[in-house]
Structure formats: structure tokens, C-alpha cells
């Protein structure tokens, strides 16, 4: 049965990777997503929302980061993104690309 599930997962991962989306079977987060989220939690302890998604089809080459933090208050979007880039400077060296979405918590 496990072999069947593995084959089905592999099939769907290959099919969805064509569209830049990964179908996750038997797992909720990749190691890369967890590692990046931990770095961002440490660098932005006031973050009220954080989501890291491997958008490379599971190979860890490209990620999308959504982070909401009061630490971005008073900063332009480009400055917010620079802070995230700086926090992930070591991880970025191993990536093909990174999409960053930042926001300030609504009052």
C-alpha cells in the first residue's frame, strides 16, 4: 500500500511541478520551509503571521515568504524586503529565487 501511495504522490508531484505548484503527500512542510521559518521567527520575534512555501516543486530552489510584523511599521516596502533578505542572506545563497510579501498588522 505504501508503495502505491508513494507512486501516486510522485505522479502528482511531477504533474503539478509543471505548473509551479507542489502537491504534498504525507507531509505538511519541507525541511527548507521549516529552516527558513525558524530563521525568520528568530529575526522577527514580533511577527504576527508567517508563512513559508517551497514553490519549486519540492526541490528547495525557490521559496515564497509571507510575513506580517509590526517591525515593518514606518518602513517602505523595499526596506521591509531588504530586512527579510538580510535575515535570510545565508539561505539565499542556496536558492534559485525568493518571493517576499510583507505587511504590517492591521489595527
PDB file as gemmi writes it, atoms N, CA and C in Angstrom:
CRYST1    1.000    1.000    1.000  90.00  90.00  90.00 P 1                      
ATOM      1  N   UNK A   1       0.823  -1.196   0.000  1.00  0.00           N  
ATOM      2  CA  UNK A   1       0.000   0.000   0.000  1.00  0.00           C  
ATOM      3  C   UNK A   1       0.863   1.255   0.000  1.00  0.00           C  
ATOM      4  N   UNK A   2       1.913   1.273   0.828  1.00  0.00           N  
ATOM      5  CA  UNK A   2       2.777   2.446   0.887  1.00  0.00           C  
ATOM      6  C   UNK A   2       3.440   2.703  -0.457  1.00  0.00           C  
ATOM      7  N   UNK A   3       3.827   1.628  -1.149  1.00  0.00           N  
ATOM      8  CA  UNK A   3       4.444   1.779  -2.471  1.00  0.00           C  
ATOM      9  C   UNK A   3       3.458   2.451  -3.426  1.00  0.00           C  
ATOM     10  N   UNK A   4       2.191   2.068  -3.367  1.00  0.00           N  
ATOM     11  CA  UNK A   4       1.162   2.670  -4.210  1.00  0.00           C  
ATOM     12  C   UNK A   4       1.027   4.156  -3.906  1.00  0.00           C  
ATOM     13  N   UNK A   5       0.948   4.513  -2.624  1.00  0.00           N  
ATOM     14  CA  UNK A   5       0.832   5.913  -2.221  1.00  0.00           C  
ATOM     15  C   UNK A   5       2.045   6.697  -2.697  1.00  0.00           C  
ATOM     16  N   UNK A   6       3.236   6.135  -2.550  1.00  0.00           N  
ATOM     17  CA  UNK A   6       4.457   6.802  -2.992  1.00  0.00           C  
ATOM     18  C   UNK A   6       4.422   7.036  -4.495  1.00  0.00           C  
ATOM     19  N   UNK A   7       3.990   6.044  -5.257  1.00  0.00           N  
ATOM     20  CA  UNK A   7       3.907   6.197  -6.707  1.00  0.00           C  
ATOM     21  C   UNK A   7       2.882   7.249  -7.099  1.00  0.00           C  
ATOM     22  N   UNK A   8       1.741   7.266  -6.426  1.00  0.00           N  
ATOM     23  CA  UNK A   8       0.714   8.269  -6.701  1.00  0.00           C  
ATOM     24  C   UNK A   8       1.243   9.655  -6.370  1.00  0.00           C  
ATOM     25  N   UNK A   9       1.921   9.790  -5.234  1.00  0.00           N  
ATOM     26  CA  UNK A   9       2.491  11.078  -4.846  1.00  0.00           C  
ATOM     27  C   UNK A   9       3.507  11.542  -5.885  1.00  0.00           C  
ATOM     28  N   UNK A  10       4.378  10.661  -6.309  1.00  0.00           N  
ATOM     29  CA  UNK A  10       5.390  11.010  -7.302  1.00  0.00           C  
ATOM     30  C   UNK A  10       4.721  11.460  -8.593  1.00  0.00           C  
ATOM     31  N   UNK A  11       3.688  10.754  -9.020  1.00  0.00           N  
ATOM     32  CA  UNK A  11       2.961  11.106 -10.240  1.00  0.00           C  
ATOM     33  C   UNK A  11       2.382  12.513 -10.131  1.00  0.00           C  
ATOM     34  N   UNK A  12       1.683  12.804  -9.032  1.00  0.00           N  
ATOM     35  CA  UNK A  12       1.066  14.114  -8.880  1.00  0.00           C  
ATOM     36  C   UNK A  12       2.101  15.212  -8.696  1.00  0.00           C  
ATOM     37  N   UNK A  13       3.201  14.933  -8.012  1.00  0.00           N  
ATOM     38  CA  UNK A  13       4.255  15.928  -7.863  1.00  0.00           C  
ATOM     39  C   UNK A  13       4.830  16.288  -9.223  1.00  0.00           C  
ATOM     40  N   UNK A  14       5.030  15.306 -10.078  1.00  0.00           N  
ATOM     41  CA  UNK A  14       5.548  15.573 -11.414  1.00  0.00           C  
ATOM     42  C   UNK A  14       4.539  16.366 -12.227  1.00  0.00           C  
ATOM     43  N   UNK A  15       3.268  16.011 -12.133  1.00  0.00           N  
ATOM     44  CA  UNK A  15       2.233  16.715 -12.903  1.00  0.00           C  
ATOM     45  C   UNK A  15       2.064  18.146 -12.426  1.00  0.00           C  
ATOM     46  N   UNK A  16       2.079  18.380 -11.118  1.00  0.00           N  
ATOM     47  CA  UNK A  16       1.853  19.724 -10.607  1.00  0.00           C  
ATOM     48  C   UNK A  16       3.102  20.576 -10.680  1.00  0.00           C  
ATOM     49  N   UNK A  17       4.280  19.989 -10.714  1.00  0.00           N  
ATOM     50  CA  UNK A  17       5.513  20.768 -10.820  1.00  0.00           C  
ATOM     51  C   UNK A  17       5.546  21.535 -12.129  1.00  0.00           C  
ATOM     52  N   UNK A  18       4.875  21.026 -13.140  1.00  0.00           N  
ATOM     53  CA  UNK A  18       4.804  21.711 -14.427  1.00  0.00           C  
ATOM     54  C   UNK A  18       4.181  23.087 -14.249  1.00  0.00           C  
ATOM     55  N   UNK A  19       3.244  23.205 -13.364  1.00  0.00           N  
ATOM     56  CA  UNK A  19       2.543  24.460 -13.127  1.00  0.00           C  
ATOM     57  C   UNK A  19       3.146  25.259 -11.978  1.00  0.00           C  
ATOM     58  N   UNK A  20       4.294  24.864 -11.493  1.00  0.00           N  
ATOM     59  CA  UNK A  20       4.964  25.584 -10.420  1.00  0.00           C  
ATOM     60  C   UNK A  20       4.355  25.370  -9.050  1.00  0.00           C  
ATOM     61  N   UNK A  21       3.556  24.345  -8.913  1.00  0.00           N  
ATOM     62  CA  UNK A  21       2.929  24.069  -7.632  1.00  0.00           C  
ATOM     63  C   UNK A  21       3.295  22.663  -7.197  1.00  0.00           C  
ATOM     64  N   UNK A  22       3.512  22.498  -5.939  1.00  0.00           N  
ATOM     65  CA  UNK A  22       3.847  21.159  -5.434  1.00  0.00           C  
ATOM     66  C   UNK A  22       2.660  20.592  -4.677  1.00  0.00           C  
ATOM     67  N   UNK A  23       2.319  19.382  -4.978  1.00  0.00           N  
ATOM     68  CA  UNK A  23       1.309  18.673  -4.204  1.00  0.00           C  
ATOM     69  C   UNK A  23       2.031  17.909  -3.118  1.00  0.00           C  
ATOM     70  N   UNK A  24       1.679  18.163  -1.885  1.00  0.00           N  
ATOM     71  CA  UNK A  24       2.361  17.498  -0.789  1.00  0.00           C  
ATOM     72  C   UNK A  24       1.604  16.251  -0.394  1.00  0.00           C  
ATOM     73  N   UNK A  25       2.295  15.157  -0.351  1.00  0.00           N  
ATOM     74  CA  UNK A  25       1.717  13.887   0.088  1.00  0.00           C  
ATOM     75  C   UNK A  25       2.435  13.463   1.358  1.00  0.00           C  
ATOM     76  N   UNK A  26       1.697  13.170   2.396  1.00  0.00           N  
ATOM     77  CA  UNK A  26       2.234  12.642   3.648  1.00  0.00           C  
ATOM     78  C   UNK A  26       3.087  13.642   4.418  1.00  0.00           C  
ATOM     79  N   UNK A  27       3.118  14.913   4.034  1.00  0.00           N  
ATOM     80  CA  UNK A  27       3.953  15.890   4.725  1.00  0.00           C  
ATOM     81  C   UNK A  27       3.298  17.257   4.639  1.00  0.00           C  
ATOM     82  N   UNK A  28       3.501  18.072   5.681  1.00  0.00           N  
ATOM     83  CA  UNK A  28       2.922  19.404   5.652  1.00  0.00           C  
ATOM     84  C   UNK A  28       3.954  20.470   5.324  1.00  0.00           C  
ATOM     85  N   UNK A  29       5.196  20.299   5.723  1.00  0.00           N  
ATOM     86  CA  UNK A  29       6.251  21.268   5.441  1.00  0.00           C  
ATOM     87  C   UNK A  29       7.537  20.546   5.079  1.00  0.00           C  
ATOM     88  N   UNK A  30       8.288  21.169   4.161  1.00  0.00           N  
ATOM     89  CA  UNK A  30       9.590  20.608   3.808  1.00  0.00           C  
ATOM     90  C   UNK A  30      10.622  21.062   4.839  1.00  0.00           C  
ATOM     91  N   UNK A  31      11.770  20.418   4.847  1.00  0.00           N  
ATOM     92  CA  UNK A  31      12.850  20.826   5.755  1.00  0.00           C  
ATOM     93  C   UNK A  31      13.258  22.265   5.484  1.00  0.00           C  
ATOM     94  N   UNK A  32      13.314  22.639   4.215  1.00  0.00           N  
ATOM     95  CA  UNK A  32      13.686  24.003   3.847  1.00  0.00           C  
ATOM     96  C   UNK A  32      12.699  25.025   4.371  1.00  0.00           C  
ATOM     97  N   UNK A  33      11.414  24.734   4.264  1.00  0.00           N  
ATOM     98  CA  UNK A  33      10.390  25.643   4.778  1.00  0.00           C  
ATOM     99  C   UNK A  33      10.540  25.826   6.283  1.00  0.00           C  
ATOM    100  N   UNK A  34      10.775  24.734   6.979  1.00  0.00           N  
ATOM    101  CA  UNK A  34      10.935  24.791   8.436  1.00  0.00           C  
ATOM    102  C   UNK A  34      12.175  25.602   8.806  1.00  0.00           C  
ATOM    103  N   UNK A  35      13.282  25.359   8.106  1.00  0.00           N  
ATOM    104  CA  UNK A  35      14.537  26.069   8.389  1.00  0.00           C  
ATOM    105  C   UNK A  35      14.365  27.576   8.169  1.00  0.00           C  
ATOM    106  N   UNK A  36      13.768  27.959   7.045  1.00  0.00           N  
ATOM    107  CA  UNK A  36      13.572  29.378   6.735  1.00  0.00           C  
ATOM    108  C   UNK A  36      12.620  30.012   7.739  1.00  0.00           C  
ATOM    109  N   UNK A  37      11.540  29.327   8.082  1.00  0.00           N  
ATOM    110  CA  UNK A  37      10.588  29.852   9.063  1.00  0.00           C  
ATOM    111  C   UNK A  37      11.259  30.065  10.414  1.00  0.00           C  
ATOM    112  N   UNK A  38      12.113  29.145  10.828  1.00  0.00           N  
ATOM    113  CA  UNK A  38      12.814  29.295  12.107  1.00  0.00           C  
ATOM    114  C   UNK A  38      13.744  30.499  12.102  1.00  0.00           C  
ATOM    115  N   UNK A  39      14.439  30.721  11.000  1.00  0.00           N  
ATOM    116  CA  UNK A  39      15.324  31.889  10.897  1.00  0.00           C  
ATOM    117  C   UNK A  39      14.499  33.168  10.998  1.00  0.00           C  
ATOM    118  N   UNK A  40      13.382  33.213  10.285  1.00  0.00           N  
ATOM    119  CA  UNK A  40      12.547  34.415  10.298  1.00  0.00           C  
ATOM    120  C   UNK A  40      11.893  34.640  11.658  1.00  0.00           C  
ATOM    121  N   UNK A  41      11.500  33.571  12.348  1.00  0.00           N  
ATOM    122  CA  UNK A  41      10.933  33.714  13.697  1.00  0.00           C  
ATOM    123  C   UNK A  41      11.957  34.305  14.654  1.00  0.00           C  
ATOM    124  N   UNK A  42      13.214  33.904  14.481  1.00  0.00           N  
ATOM    125  CA  UNK A  42      14.283  34.425  15.334  1.00  0.00           C  
ATOM    126  C   UNK A  42      14.575  35.890  15.015  1.00  0.00           C  
ATOM    127  N   UNK A  43      14.587  36.244  13.749  1.00  0.00           N  
ATOM    128  CA  UNK A  43      14.919  37.615  13.330  1.00  0.00           C  
ATOM    129  C   UNK A  43      13.756  38.581  13.501  1.00  0.00           C  
ATOM    130  N   UNK A  44      12.530  38.062  13.442  1.00  0.00           N  
ATOM    131  CA  UNK A  44      11.336  38.899  13.574  1.00  0.00           C  
ATOM    132  C   UNK A  44      10.438  38.332  14.671  1.00  0.00           C  
ATOM    133  N   UNK A  45      10.848  38.476  15.934  1.00  0.00           N  
ATOM    134  CA  UNK A  45      10.081  37.874  17.035  1.00  0.00           C  
ATOM    135  C   UNK A  45       8.683  38.473  17.212  1.00  0.00           C  
ATOM    136  N   UNK A  46       8.441  39.655  16.657  1.00  0.00           N  
ATOM    137  CA  UNK A  46       7.128  40.284  16.779  1.00  0.00           C  
ATOM    138  C   UNK A  46       6.198  39.936  15.619  1.00  0.00           C  
ATOM    139  N   UNK A  47       6.615  39.047  14.752  1.00  0.00           N  
ATOM    140  CA  UNK A  47       5.789  38.678  13.594  1.00  0.00           C  
ATOM    141  C   UNK A  47       4.465  38.070  14.062  1.00  0.00           C  
ATOM    142  N   UNK A  48       3.368  38.621  13.555  1.00  0.00           N  
ATOM    143  CA  UNK A  48       2.047  38.107  13.919  1.00  0.00           C  
ATOM    144  C   UNK A  48       1.570  37.042  12.936  1.00  0.00           C  
ATOM    145  N   UNK A  49       2.219  36.977  11.790  1.00  0.00           N  
ATOM    146  CA  UNK A  49       1.873  35.978  10.785  1.00  0.00           C  
ATOM    147  C   UNK A  49       3.119  35.646   9.972  1.00  0.00           C  
ATOM    148  N   UNK A  50       3.327  34.359   9.709  1.00  0.00           N  
ATOM    149  CA  UNK A  50       4.488  33.919   8.938  1.00  0.00           C  
ATOM    150  C   UNK A  50       4.130  32.653   8.173  1.00  0.00           C  
ATOM    151  N   UNK A  51       4.394  32.683   6.876  1.00  0.00           N  
ATOM    152  CA  UNK A  51       4.143  31.513   6.033  1.00  0.00           C  
ATOM    153  C   UNK A  51       5.289  31.391   5.045  1.00  0.00           C  
ATOM    154  N   UNK A  52       5.880  30.209   4.964  1.00  0.00           N  
ATOM    155  CA  UNK A  52       6.961  29.917   4.026  1.00  0.00           C  
ATOM    156  C   UNK A  52       6.511  28.747   3.162  1.00  0.00           C  
ATOM    157  N   UNK A  53       6.600  28.912   1.841  1.00  0.00           N  
ATOM    158  CA  UNK A  53       6.153  27.878   0.913  1.00  0.00           C  
ATOM    159  C   UNK A  53       7.252  27.598  -0.105  1.00  0.00           C  
ATOM    160  N   UNK A  54       7.574  26.323  -0.266  1.00  0.00           N  
ATOM    161  CA  UNK A  54       8.510  25.889  -1.310  1.00  0.00           C  
ATOM    162  C   UNK A  54       7.720  25.853  -2.616  1.00  0.00           C  
ATOM    163  N   UNK A  55       7.996  26.796  -3.521  1.00  0.00           N  
ATOM    164  CA  UNK A  55       7.254  26.879  -4.781  1.00  0.00           C  
ATOM    165  C   UNK A  55       8.053  26.299  -5.944  1.00  0.00           C  
ATOM    166  N   UNK A  56       9.077  25.524  -5.621  1.00  0.00           N  
ATOM    167  CA  UNK A  56       9.931  24.942  -6.659  1.00  0.00           C  
ATOM    168  C   UNK A  56       9.507  23.531  -7.037  1.00  0.00           C  
ATOM    169  N   UNK A  57       8.413  23.069  -6.483  1.00  0.00           N  
ATOM    170  CA  UNK A  57       8.005  21.696  -6.744  1.00  0.00           C  
ATOM    171  C   UNK A  57       8.611  20.722  -5.762  1.00  0.00           C  
ATOM    172  N   UNK A  58       9.196  21.247  -4.687  1.00  0.00           N  
ATOM    173  CA  UNK A  58       9.737  20.393  -3.638  1.00  0.00           C  
ATOM    174  C   UNK A  58      11.238  20.246  -3.622  1.00  0.00           C  
ATOM    175  N   UNK A  59      11.938  20.841  -4.594  1.00  0.00           N  
ATOM    176  CA  UNK A  59      13.395  20.668  -4.634  1.00  0.00           C  
ATOM    177  C   UNK A  59      14.137  21.708  -3.787  1.00  0.00           C  
ATOM    178  N   UNK A  60      13.437  22.721  -3.275  1.00  0.00           N  
ATOM    179  CA  UNK A  60      14.067  23.691  -2.394  1.00  0.00           C  
ATOM    180  C   UNK A  60      14.816  24.797  -3.098  1.00  0.00           C  
ATOM    181  N   UNK A  61      14.542  25.014  -4.381  1.00  0.00           N  
ATOM    182  CA  UNK A  61      15.269  26.036  -5.128  1.00  0.00           C  
ATOM    183  C   UNK A  61      14.588  27.399  -5.091  1.00  0.00           C  
ATOM    184  N   UNK A  62      13.289  27.432  -4.809  1.00  0.00           N  
ATOM    185  CA  UNK A  62      12.578  28.708  -4.794  1.00  0.00           C  
ATOM    186  C   UNK A  62      11.509  28.688  -3.706  1.00  0.00           C  
ATOM    187  N   UNK A  63      11.440  29.793  -2.980  1.00  0.00           N  
ATOM    188  CA  UNK A  63      10.502  29.900  -1.864  1.00  0.00           C  
ATOM    189  C   UNK A  63       9.688  31.178  -1.973  1.00  0.00           C  
ATOM    190  N   UNK A  64       8.540  31.143  -1.311  1.00  0.00           N  
ATOM    191  CA  UNK A  64       7.691  32.315  -1.179  1.00  0.00           C  
ATOM    192  C   UNK A  64       7.500  32.548   0.317  1.00  0.00           C  
ATOM    193  N   UNK A  65       7.735  33.773   0.754  1.00  0.00           N  
ATOM    194  CA  UNK A  65       7.639  34.128   2.167  1.00  0.00           C  
ATOM    195  C   UNK A  65       6.569  35.200   2.335  1.00  0.00           C  
ATOM    196  N   UNK A  66       5.640  34.953   3.240  1.00  0.00           N  
ATOM    197  CA  UNK A  66       4.632  35.941   3.632  1.00  0.00           C  
ATOM    198  C   UNK A  66       4.875  36.212   5.111  1.00  0.00           C  
ATOM    199  N   UNK A  67       5.150  37.472   5.438  1.00  0.00           N  
ATOM    200  CA  UNK A  67       5.412  37.798   6.842  1.00  0.00           C  
ATOM    201  C   UNK A  67       4.737  39.121   7.188  1.00  0.00           C  
ATOM    202  N   UNK A  68       4.060  39.118   8.323  1.00  0.00           N  
ATOM    203  CA  UNK A  68       3.395  40.309   8.839  1.00  0.00           C  
ATOM    204  C   UNK A  68       4.002  40.614  10.200  1.00  0.00           C  
ATOM    205  N   UNK A  69       4.536  41.831  10.340  1.00  0.00           N  
ATOM    206  CA  UNK A  69       5.194  42.184  11.595  1.00  0.00           C  
ATOM    207  C   UNK A  69       5.115  43.683  11.843  1.00  0.00           C  
ATOM    208  N   UNK A  70       4.916  44.040  13.094  1.00  0.00           N  
ATOM    209  CA  UNK A  70       4.927  45.458  13.469  1.00  0.00           C  
ATOM    210  C   UNK A  70       6.325  46.053  13.319  1.00  0.00           C  
ATOM    211  N   UNK A  71       7.333  45.194  13.194  1.00  0.00           N  
ATOM    212  CA  UNK A  71       8.705  45.666  12.992  1.00  0.00           C  
ATOM    213  C   UNK A  71       8.875  46.356  11.638  1.00  0.00           C  
ATOM    214  N   UNK A  72       7.918  46.181  10.735  1.00  0.00           N  
ATOM    215  CA  UNK A  72       7.964  46.828   9.423  1.00  0.00           C  
ATOM    216  C   UNK A  72       7.305  48.204   9.441  1.00  0.00           C  
ATOM    217  N   UNK A  73       6.688  48.555  10.555  1.00  0.00           N  
ATOM    218  CA  UNK A  73       5.974  49.819  10.660  1.00  0.00           C  
ATOM    219  C   UNK A  73       6.905  50.997  10.369  1.00  0.00           C  
ATOM    220  N   UNK A  74       6.429  51.916   9.521  1.00  0.00           N  
ATOM    221  CA  UNK A  74       7.205  53.106   9.180  1.00  0.00           C  
ATOM    222  C   UNK A  74       8.249  52.880   8.099  1.00  0.00           C  
ATOM    223  N   UNK A  75       8.339  51.677   7.588  1.00  0.00           N  
ATOM    224  CA  UNK A  75       9.324  51.359   6.545  1.00  0.00           C  
ATOM    225  C   UNK A  75       8.608  51.153   5.212  1.00  0.00           C  
ATOM    226  N   UNK A  76       9.253  51.596   4.139  1.00  0.00           N  
ATOM    227  CA  UNK A  76       8.718  51.363   2.807  1.00  0.00           C  
ATOM    228  C   UNK A  76       8.841  49.874   2.472  1.00  0.00           C  
ATOM    229  N   UNK A  77       8.083  49.441   1.497  1.00  0.00           N  
ATOM    230  CA  UNK A  77       8.089  48.025   1.107  1.00  0.00           C  
ATOM    231  C   UNK A  77       9.490  47.548   0.774  1.00  0.00           C  
ATOM    232  N   UNK A  78      10.236  48.341   0.027  1.00  0.00           N  
ATOM    233  CA  UNK A  78      11.595  47.929  -0.349  1.00  0.00           C  
ATOM    234  C   UNK A  78      12.475  47.751   0.892  1.00  0.00           C  
ATOM    235  N   UNK A  79      12.288  48.588   1.901  1.00  0.00           N  
ATOM    236  CA  UNK A  79      13.058  48.454   3.146  1.00  0.00           C  
ATOM    237  C   UNK A  79      12.640  47.195   3.910  1.00  0.00           C  
ATOM    238  N   UNK A  80      11.348  46.893   3.901  1.00  0.00           N  
ATOM    239  CA  UNK A  80      10.860  45.673   4.548  1.00  0.00           C  
ATOM    240  C   UNK A  80      11.479  44.444   3.886  1.00  0.00           C  
ATOM    241  N   UNK A  81      11.505  44.446   2.555  1.00  0.00           N  
ATOM    242  CA  UNK A  81      12.068  43.318   1.813  1.00  0.00           C  
ATOM    243  C   UNK A  81      13.571  43.202   2.036  1.00  0.00           C  
ATOM    244  N   UNK A  82      14.245  44.331   2.174  1.00  0.00           N  
ATOM    245  CA  UNK A  82      15.683  44.304   2.470  1.00  0.00           C  
ATOM    246  C   UNK A  82      15.943  43.649   3.821  1.00  0.00           C  
ATOM    247  N   UNK A  83      15.096  43.916   4.799  1.00  0.00           N  
ATOM    248  CA  UNK A  83      15.242  43.292   6.116  1.00  0.00           C  
ATOM    249  C   UNK A  83      15.095  41.769   6.023  1.00  0.00           C  
ATOM    250  N   UNK A  84      14.124  41.319   5.241  1.00  0.00           N  
ATOM    251  CA  UNK A  84      13.919  39.877   5.070  1.00  0.00           C  
ATOM    252  C   UNK A  84      15.109  39.267   4.329  1.00  0.00           C  
ATOM    253  N   UNK A  85      15.555  39.936   3.264  1.00  0.00           N  
ATOM    254  CA  UNK A  85      16.727  39.452   2.520  1.00  0.00           C  
ATOM    255  C   UNK A  85      17.945  39.344   3.424  1.00  0.00           C  
ATOM    256  N   UNK A  86      18.155  40.339   4.256  1.00  0.00           N  
ATOM    257  CA  UNK A  86      19.304  40.327   5.171  1.00  0.00           C  
ATOM    258  C   UNK A  86      19.185  39.176   6.173  1.00  0.00           C  
ATOM    259  N   UNK A  87      17.980  38.951   6.671  1.00  0.00           N  
ATOM    260  CA  UNK A  87      17.765  37.860   7.631  1.00  0.00           C  
ATOM    261  C   UNK A  87      18.049  36.499   6.998  1.00  0.00           C  
ATOM    262  N   UNK A  88      17.788  36.377   5.700  1.00  0.00           N  
ATOM    263  CA  UNK A  88      17.939  35.090   5.007  1.00  0.00           C  
ATOM    264  C   UNK A  88      19.181  35.032   4.124  1.00  0.00           C  
ATOM    265  N   UNK A  89      20.153  35.912   4.370  1.00  0.00           N  
ATOM    266  CA  UNK A  89      21.315  36.002   3.468  1.00  0.00           C  
ATOM    267  C   UNK A  89      22.040  34.668   3.292  1.00  0.00           C  
ATOM    268  N   UNK A  90      22.180  33.881   4.337  1.00  0.00           N  
ATOM    269  CA  UNK A  90      22.864  32.588   4.213  1.00  0.00           C  
ATOM    270  C   UNK A  90      22.019  31.584   3.426  1.00  0.00           C  
ATOM    271  N   UNK A  91      20.710  31.572   3.678  1.00  0.00           N  
ATOM    272  CA  UNK A  91      19.817  30.639   2.997  1.00  0.00           C  
ATOM    273  C   UNK A  91      19.670  30.993   1.516  1.00  0.00           C  
ATOM    274  N   UNK A  92      19.684  32.289   1.198  1.00  0.00           N  
ATOM    275  CA  UNK A  92      19.507  32.750  -0.181  1.00  0.00           C  
ATOM    276  C   UNK A  92      20.619  32.236  -1.087  1.00  0.00           C  
ATOM    277  N   UNK A  93      21.797  32.040  -0.547  1.00  0.00           N  
ATOM    278  CA  UNK A  93      22.917  31.552  -1.355  1.00  0.00           C  
ATOM    279  C   UNK A  93      22.630  30.183  -1.961  1.00  0.00           C  
ATOM    280  N   UNK A  94      21.752  29.411  -1.327  1.00  0.00           N  
ATOM    281  CA  UNK A  94      21.425  28.064  -1.806  1.00  0.00           C  
ATOM    282  C   UNK A  94      20.169  28.040  -2.679  1.00  0.00           C  
ATOM    283  N   UNK A  95      19.532  29.191  -2.871  1.00  0.00           N  
ATOM    284  CA  UNK A  95      18.257  29.255  -3.592  1.00  0.00           C  
ATOM    285  C   UNK A  95      18.437  29.744  -5.018  1.00  0.00           C  
ATOM    286  N   UNK A  96      17.428  29.438  -5.820  1.00  0.00           N  
ATOM    287  CA  UNK A  96      17.339  29.985  -7.172  1.00  0.00           C  
ATOM    288  C   UNK A  96      16.585  31.313  -7.124  1.00  0.00           C  
ATOM    289  N   UNK A  97      15.602  31.410  -6.239  1.00  0.00           N  
ATOM    290  CA  UNK A  97      14.805  32.621  -6.152  1.00  0.00           C  
ATOM    291  C   UNK A  97      14.001  32.681  -4.870  1.00  0.00           C  
ATOM    292  N   UNK A  98      13.524  33.902  -4.572  1.00  0.00           N  
ATOM    293  CA  UNK A  98      12.755  34.138  -3.356  1.00  0.00           C  
ATOM    294  C   UNK A  98      11.720  35.212  -3.638  1.00  0.00           C  
ATOM    295  N   UNK A  99      10.460  34.908  -3.364  1.00  0.00           N  
ATOM    296  CA  UNK A  99       9.385  35.898  -3.451  1.00  0.00           C  
ATOM    297  C   UNK A  99       9.067  36.338  -2.033  1.00  0.00           C  
ATOM    298  N   UNK A 100       8.992  37.636  -1.830  1.00  0.00           N  
ATOM    299  CA  UNK A 100       8.748  38.169  -0.487  1.00  0.00           C  
ATOM    300  C   UNK A 100       7.484  39.019  -0.502  1.00  0.00           C  
ATOM    301  N   UNK A 101       6.612  38.756   0.455  1.00  0.00           N  
ATOM    302  CA  UNK A 101       5.409  39.548   0.671  1.00  0.00           C  
ATOM    303  C   UNK A 101       5.416  39.967   2.137  1.00  0.00           C  
ATOM    304  N   UNK A 102       5.454  41.268   2.389  1.00  0.00           N  
ATOM    305  CA  UNK A 102       5.475  41.774   3.763  1.00  0.00           C  
ATOM    306  C   UNK A 102       4.244  42.631   4.005  1.00  0.00           C  
ATOM    307  N   UNK A 103       3.882  42.743   5.271  1.00  0.00           N  
ATOM    308  CA  UNK A 103       2.742  43.566   5.647  1.00  0.00           C  
ATOM    309  C   UNK A 103       2.890  43.976   7.101  1.00  0.00           C  
ATOM    310  N   UNK A 104       2.118  44.977   7.460  1.00  0.00           N  
ATOM    311  CA  UNK A 104       2.068  45.469   8.839  1.00  0.00           C  
ATOM    312  C   UNK A 104       0.710  45.045   9.402  1.00  0.00           C  
ATOM    313  N   UNK A 105       0.652  44.555  10.640  1.00  0.00           N  
ATOM    314  CA  UNK A 105      -0.636  44.128  11.210  1.00  0.00           C  
ATOM    315  C   UNK A 105      -1.660  45.263  11.198  1.00  0.00           C  
ATOM    316  N   UNK A 106      -2.883  44.912  10.866  1.00  0.00           N  
ATOM    317  CA  UNK A 106      -3.978  45.892  10.858  1.00  0.00           C  
ATOM    318  C   UNK A 106      -4.447  46.097  12.289  1.00  0.00           C  
ATOM    319  N   UNK A 107      -4.719  47.327  12.623  1.00  0.00           N  
ATOM    320  CA  UNK A 107      -5.162  47.663  13.983  1.00  0.00           C  
ATOM    321  C   UNK A 107      -6.635  47.460  14.142  1.00  0.00           C  
TER     322      UNK A 107                                                      
END                                                                             
